[in-house]
Amino acid sequence: MDTLVIHTDGASRGNPGDAGIGIVVYNEDKTKIIKELYEYIGKTTNNVAEYTALLKGLKAVEALKPKAIKIFLDSELIVKQINGEYKVRNEGLRPIYEDVKKLLRKFNYTIEHIPREQNKKADELANKGIDEKNKHSVK
């Protein structure tokens, strides 16, 4: 598999509150959805949900062994922390940040912040995870 495109999103109703994650994996030109995942992850903060979505998205594509991945999410904080522009000051985020960084070492990757409007599918899935309070993988 060449390049995969991953969109992830985390949602929390309340901060902290009921939280869900949404992940969409596309082929390189985004003409085909390879995998979708949504999951209820319990009560947590929005930032933990965002990081959890990213971590689970990376785990979802690991077995596919892509040559490269392009990651898109609407959390500017997470993108800037992963890219080293911001320090991780919240000690509650540090363990999951470390897990993400460790997993990213296995990939040739780029990660970009995008506006929420360009991340609608992942956002819908994250909210579906909260609504259904379940784990679902589609495709």
Buried (B, 14 or more C-beta within 10 A) or exposed (E): EEBBBBBBBBBBBEEBBBBBBBBBBBBBEEEEEBBBBBBBBBEBBBBBBBBBBBBBBBEBBEEEEBEBBBBBBBBEBBBBBBEEEEEBEEEEBEEBBEBBEEBBEEBEBEBEBBEEEEBBBBBBBBBBBBEEEEBEEEE
